[in-house]
Amino acid sequence: MHAAFRSIGAYVPTKILTNADFEAMVDTTDEWIFKRTGIKERHIAADDETTSDMGVKAAELAIERSGLSKNDIDMIVCATISPDYFCMPSTATIIATKLGLEKVTAFDLSAACTGFVYALSVARAFIESGMKKNVLIVGSEKLSAITDYTDRGTCILFGDGAGAAVISATTDKSEAIIDIHTGSDGAYADLLMSPNGGSGSIHDDPTGSACVMKMKGNETFKVAVRTLTNDVVAILEENNITSSAIQHFVPHQANYRIIKAVGDALNLKDEQVVITVEKYGNTSGASIPMAINDIYESGRLQKGELMLLDAFGGGLTWGSALVPFAGKNI
């Protein structure tokens, strides 16, 4: 039994926060933000809009496009660092209930910006073991809820949104997910973290008990480029696949300069590289599925085409995946 990437869906909130808006909030400019990050705007959830609300909307679209009934879904994995509730209950269980699914296996996964790739690896393992047949994986983030809007180094980066995919069992090897790499190194945990809100809280942090994101930008950038490049080179070599065989390189949308550096290292052409950071910013675990949804809805992603996913996030965590698209053409 193999695991196939059967469908994709996404949702973005209606409110948009532009770089010009940040000029009135912190000491920055539209020109500086765009030059350093490639971001022009990001979407922000409404005050009463939760991570699960956004996840449900993306999930409903992914299930509809899969051709399955929602009752065919037998597991839900939600990748998020901005859950509805810290500790418990999991956002996945809330999504399941809002979808009208009872007694389905549901749990959250915390791997920061690499969360969707980690969730994909979990779904693949459950399907190939025969334990599950149709797994809904959701990357959903309300990062505005954990962003310090007085910290100009981080507040300009993050946005809200959700993406979801249905991963299904198949006996057709041509549809099968080819390979997935995941890794981590906690020695670099302090580069990108939420220092408060848990048992290891740093109580002398100036934000007090607020659970907001902190990042050492320059150090993170250097480690990200090196790690992402090494990982994608390794997964291609191990599977005897050349970069020219990749129709769509879908990296985590954190920073245009990181994406460009990795793409150049792989000798990828511009048309192979998927870039959505300009209009969504960094949406962490939702980033990759939102980007896949963009190329799907634009008609660029066709059945049978090969995607190379690549992500890096707090933890530090990283992951890559070689995934044929096994869904229906739009």
N, C-alpha and C positions, 0 to 999 in steps of 0.2 A: 504494500500500500504506500502511495506517495501523497504528498501535500501540495495542493495547487492554490495559487493566488487567484481567487475566483472573481473578486469584485472590489471596487473602491468607492468611497463616498467621503464628503467633507462638509463642514459648516464653518462659516465665519460670521461673527457679530456685525451688526450694521454700523456701529459707531467707529469712526476712523480718527486716529491721533496722528497728525502730520509732524514733520520736523519743524515746521513753522510754529506749531503749537508748543513745542518744547522750548523755543526761543523765549517764550514768556514765562516758562517754568524754572529753567535752570540756565546757567551760563554756557550756552552753546549756540551753534548756528546750523541752518539747513546744510550749508556747504560742508562744514566740518563733519557732520554726521554721515552724509552721503559718501564723502571721500574716504572715511575711515571704515565704513560698514557696508555701504551699498544699499542702505535702507532709506526709503522715502516716507513710508507710512506703515502703520500697524493697526489692526482692528482690536477694539476693546469691548469686552462683554458688559452688558447692563448690570447695574447693581444687584438686581434680583435674578440674574442669569448665572447658573452654576456650571461647574465643570461637567456634571452629569447631564444637565440640560443640553449642552453643546454636543456631548458625546452621543446622546440619543438621536439627535438630528442627523449626525453623520452616519450613525449605525443604521437608521431606517433607510437611508439612501443606499448604503452598501448592501443591505439585505435585499432590497427591491431589485437592485441591479444583478444580484447573484442568481435570481430566478428561483430562490428558495422561499419557503414559508418561514416566518420568524420562529415557528415551533420546531423547525429543523435544526436550529442553533442549539448545540449541547454544551457550549462553554463560552464564557466571556472573559477576556483578559484586558484590563485597562491600564495603559501606561500613562502615568501622571506624576508630577511633583507638586501639583496644586489641587489635591482632592477636595471633595465636598467637605469632608471631615478628616482632620488629622487623627491618626491612630485607627479609629473605627467609627462607623462601618466603612467598608471599602466602597469606592465610587462605582466599581463594577457591579456590586450588588444593587446599588441604586439604579444604575442603567438597566439592569435586568428587570427590575420591578416596573420601571417606567415604560419598558418595551412590552410589558405584560407577560414576561416569562417567569414561570415558577419552577423552583427546585433545580435550576440550572447551575452548574459549576461556575462560580464567578469570583474573581479576585483581582487585586491591584498589583502592579509591578512597578518598582521604583528604580529606574536606571537613568534618570534625568533625560538628556537629549537623545540618548541611545535607546530609550524605552521601547520605541516601536520595533526596532530590530530585535531586541530581546524578546518582546512579545511574539514576534514572528517565529523565533526559534522555539519558544515554548509551544506554540500552536503546532508547528511542524512535528515536534517530538510526541505530542499527545496523539496526533493523527497517525504518524508512522508506527506507533506502538499499538494502534488499534483501539485505544481507549476512547477517542472521540472522532466524530465524522465531520462536523462543521463548526469551526471555531471563529467567533467574532473577536477581532482584536481592535481595540480603540486607543487612539492617542488623543487625549483631550487636556487642554490646559487653560486655566484662568490665571495666567501669570501676573496680570494686573493686581491680583489679590495679594501677591507676595513680592511686589516690586516697591522699592523705596524711591519715590518720585522726587526726593531731594538729592539723590546720588546720581550725578550726571554721567558717571561712567557706566552705569548699568541700566538706568531707566529708559534710555533711548533705544535699547536693544530689543525689548520684549513685547510680544503681542499675545492675543488670545485666539483660540480656535480649536477645531477638532477634525480628526480624520479617522476613518474606520475601514476595515477590510474583512472580507469573509475568506477564510482559508478552509478548503474542503478536501476530503479524501478523493483520490483518483487512482485508477489503475493504468492510466495513460502516462508513461514515463516522460513523454515530450512536454507535458504540462507541469512536471514536478519542479519544485524549488530545488535548485542545483546544490547550493551550499550556503551555510551561514557561519560567520565568524563572530564571536563575542569575546570581550576581554575586559580587564579592569586593573587598576593600580591605586590602592588607597593611600599610597605614600604622597600622592599629589592632591589629597582631599581638600586641602586648604586653598587651592587655586580657585575653586568654584563651589560654593556651599551656602547653606542657610544656617548660620552659626547658632541660632537660638530656636527654642521650641521643643527640644528633646532632652534626654538625660545627659547629653554632653554639651549642654548650652554654655556658651562663652558669656558669662554674666556681666563682664566688664565691657562688652561691646556697646558702642554708643546708641544702638537702636534698642537697647534694653531687651525685653522679652519678645519683641516683634519677630516673626518668622519671615524675614525677607532675604533675598539673594545678595550675596557678596561675591565679587570676582576680582582676581588679579589679572587684568586684561592682557598685558604684554606677555606674561609668562604662559597664560592659557593659550594664546595665539600660537606661540612657538611649539608648544607640546602638541597642540591640535594638528598643525600642518604635518609635523613629523609622524605622528601616530596614524593619522588617516591615510597618508601616502603609503606608509609601510604596510598597512592592513589591506588596502585594496590591491596593491602589487602582489601581496602574498596569496590572496584568494584567487586572483586571475591565474597566477603561475601554478597553483596547486590543482586547478581545474583545466589547465591547458587551454585557456581562453585568452585571446588577444583583446586589447582595448578597442580595436576596430570592430569587433563583433558585438560590442555593447551599443544598443540603440539609444538607451536612456541612462545616463549617469545621474542618479537622484541622491545628492548629498543632503545632510542636515543643513538647513538654511539658517546658519548662525551669522555669517559674515562673508560678503562677496570675495574679499581678499583671500580667505581660507579656501573657498570653493575654487577660485581661479588658480591658486597655487597647486592644489591637488590635481585639478584638471590638466594643467600644464605638465605636471610630472608624469601623467599617464598618456600624454600626447593626444588628448581628446580634442575633437573639433567642437566649436561653439554650439553647433546644432545637436551635439550629443549630450550637452550639459544642461540640466534643468535648473533654472534659477527663478525663485519666487520671493527671495528675501526682500526685494525692493518694496513689495506691496503688503507683506505680512510680518516682516521682522522675524525675530527668533521666537518660534512657538514651541520649543522644546520637543516633547514627545509627540506633538501633533504635526511637527514640521514636515517629515517625510511623507506621511499619507496625504497631507494637504497638497504637497507638490505633485504627487502622483495623480491626485484628482484633477489638478489643473491641466496636466497634459492629456488626461483622459477626456475631460470635457471639451478640450480644444480640438480633439480628434487626432492628436499626435501619437497617442498610445494605442496600438493595435494588437489584437490577439496574436500571441506567439512571439512578440518582440521581447528582447531580453533587457531587463533592468539591473543595474548595479547600484545597490543602496549602500550608503556610507554615513556613519554617524559617530559623534564624539560628544561626551557630556560629563557633568559633575560626577565625581566618584573616586577617581576618574573612571569612566566607562567608554568603551568604543565597540563598534560592530560594523560588519559589512555583510551583504547578501547578494547572491546571484539568483534572480527571480524572473522566470518567464511569465508574462502576463497571460493568464488563462481565462480571462473574462470575455464578455461579448463586446464587439465593437459598438461604439455609441452611434 
